[in-house]
Amino acid sequence: MATLTIDLPEAPQAQTAYRLAADCPRCGAPLVLRQNRHTSELFTGCSAYPGCAFAEPHDPRVQTLSTWVVQAVQTLATQVVQVQAEARRQVAEAQAETQRQLAAERATLDRTVRQLIALAPPDRWPDTPLAHELTVALVALRQTLQPGAKRLPAAGR
């Protein structure tokens, strides 16, 4: 039995590229950090290669700076989200406190109006025609103090 041997050229291996926080000055595509296969030196190249052949020697200070800027922006974005959440919480808390105060003021006003109604019933002051009108106005006012009431009803004259 004969053995057939074929020598195939080595298949090129995919080159690892790391995206940088910058764009190509020629075409606007993202820049990537690559390594020269022959010399193992790092260089910055366009991710649109071979359509754009922009390349320059890699300066590690640029990568350090761009990495720091990206981290700073991410930190700021996180802080903005936290501040917005805290602001929403504080607004909700203030609205709840306002509602509690409004309910307490309504209760106080309602109690005062009930006391006035008790003091001025028309049968207690039969000779005063104003007593009936006063009682009607106080009852109408009391109805507007109920939760959900929108406005004071027009008084009849």
Disulfide bonds with the S-S distance in Angstrom:
none
